[in-house]
Amino acid sequence: MTDSTPHARPHMTRNEGVIFERSSPDKAGADLPPLDVAPVQAERALGDLYRADIEDFPEVSELDVIRHFTRLSTWNYSIDAGVYPLGSCTMKYNPRLNETVSRFKGLGTEHPYTPEDLAQGCLKALADTQRALLEITGMDAITLQPAAGAQGELTGLLMIRACLEERGDPRRYVLIPDSAHGTNPASVTISGYEVRNLKSDRRGCVDLAALEREMTGEVAGLMLTNPNTLGIFEAEIRRIVEVVHGKGGLVYMDGANMNALVGVARPGDFGLDVMHLNLHKTFSTPHGGGGPGSGPVAVKRHLDPYLPSPTVEETPDGGGRLNYERPRSVGRVRAFYGNFGMAVRALAYILAYGPAGLRQATEDAVLNANYIKTRIRDAYDLPYDAPSLHECVFSDRRQAARGVRTGDIAKRLIDYGFHPYTVSFPLIVPGALMIEPTESADKAELDAFIEALRSIAREVEENPDIVLRAPHSTRVSRLDEAAAARKPMVRWKPPA
Ligand SMILES: Cc1ncc(COP(=O)(O)O)c(C=O)c1O
């Protein structure tokens, strides 16, 4: 450390090698009983698979293994360690209750091929999740199949395509505002449409005049994130929907930011046609390495026939059934019924909170983001000063004058013990700092985070070098990030 940063959490040891480097000949983690098959017999039975020895396999004790991996695990920042303010990612706490429920016998242990009449509990859990999500969104029908938000986007676009083609009105383009998440244009392209960019207005919202100009008979629809990636609610949403519908198009809402709306506003009431949800964001199921995702797609009645097959339907006796008789469906998008465990976790979260609790979570998420925004706006540039919801986006314009960019500030935050915010996104804000605290942070933690950002802003004024060379508290400081992404070396080799 080259400074006296108050909150730094240095690693227990900064000299941890890889497990291969701890190896020494004949050290073992367990004593296996002597082989009761003659090596020659084993060789004959296993053929090419036989190995007398595994080259470079680490020979280590149980204690070596436990301590090595336990130490490594402390190098990771996690949602269980502290606030994780990645804007647009909604990194909220994943309650342990979700995990307990998802492991219940009969939910955690059922095989996906279990016959329907023996899997009634699981089908009911899926049907209950669907009903809850429909109530929250105000939509009419839903699929839980897609495994991520991006896959939900593709599924929704395929439904739009199927619907328009059936109407005998195939179209070529989909409009996407310039503030959109990168997955939106990617999904449009994969679904066979072409992207047309829609400029945002000075408030960071859809420019209605531009929409009216661009929305022609060649445009299949609009893909809109609401609240958008600036954390701003598209207040003209009803008019936007009217313009698109008026020209025969459909409206897709990217509902990844539903953490700002649950219990307060229902997208179905805005008049849109199709939307996705990210259970791994809004409904507290784990992200990425912590578990697979889930991106349910909800539609209005007219798109119901195109939902992926099979759909899960409630039976009059309170059970559930799988309906494969869906001739107009876009087909299956995921094995079985999607990531079942994620639906169960989301359902546990929804039922544990109840309607009032879900609304409270939304209000707290919005309050937290606005608290941060208000407390750092004198230290950082705020390019779009509109009322914001669950996240706030600053720019590094003031710090850039001293040669410090958003990535440097993010690296310095690590020295203060915080995970960085989202860097350089959305693209319409040059040098963006995108901050989403979620409802999971309490005031003490928000205050510590705010104080860290304010302190870094002071450092930029007084000693920019300390920020430019950050982080100082980690085992390695600045990595060649482009090389790490483009030429990853994921296999250890002994030094030559
Ligand atoms: C606004 C928005 N749309 C779409 C996505 C894509 O979701 P996923 O990462 O689950 O594919 C995200 C992910 O963070 C998002 O923030």
The ligand as an SDF file (V2000), in Angstrom:
LIG
                    3D

 16 16  0  0  0  0  0  0  0  0999 V2000
  -31.2400   -3.7600  -19.6130 C   0  0  0  0  0  0  0  0  0  0  0  0
  -30.7410   -5.1720  -19.7990 C   0  0  0  0  0  0  0  0  0  0  0  0
  -31.2400   -5.9110  -20.8110 N   0  0  0  0  0  0  0  0  0  0  0  0
  -30.8510   -7.1800  -21.0120 C   0  0  0  0  0  0  0  0  0  0  0  0
  -29.9210   -7.7920  -20.1940 C   0  0  0  0  0  0  0  0  0  0  0  0
  -29.4830   -9.1880  -20.5270 C   0  0  0  0  0  0  0  0  0  0  0  0
  -29.7470  -10.1190  -19.5460 O   0  0  0  0  0  0  0  0  0  0  0  0
  -28.8490  -11.4440  -19.3890 P   0  0  0  0  0  0  0  0  0  0  0  0
  -27.5130  -10.9870  -18.9130 O   0  0  0  0  0  0  0  0  0  0  0  0
  -29.5670  -12.2880  -18.4110 O   0  0  0  0  0  0  0  0  0  0  0  0
  -28.7720  -12.0880  -20.7400 O   0  0  0  0  0  0  0  0  0  0  0  0
  -29.3820   -7.0770  -19.1260 C   0  0  0  0  0  0  0  0  0  0  0  0
  -28.3890   -7.7040  -18.2410 C   0  0  0  0  0  0  0  0  0  0  0  0
  -27.8630   -7.1640  -17.3370 O   0  0  0  0  0  0  0  0  0  0  0  0
  -29.8130   -5.7370  -18.9230 C   0  0  0  0  0  0  0  0  0  0  0  0
  -29.3240   -4.9920  -17.9270 O   0  0  0  0  0  0  0  0  0  0  0  0
  1  2  1  0
  2  3  1  0
  2 15  2  0
  3  4  2  0
  4  5  1  0
  5  6  1  0
  5 12  2  0
  6  7  1  0
  7  8  1  0
  8  9  2  0
  8 10  1  0
  8 11  1  0
 12 13  1  0
 12 15  1  0
 13 14  2  0
 15 16  1  0
M  END
$$$$
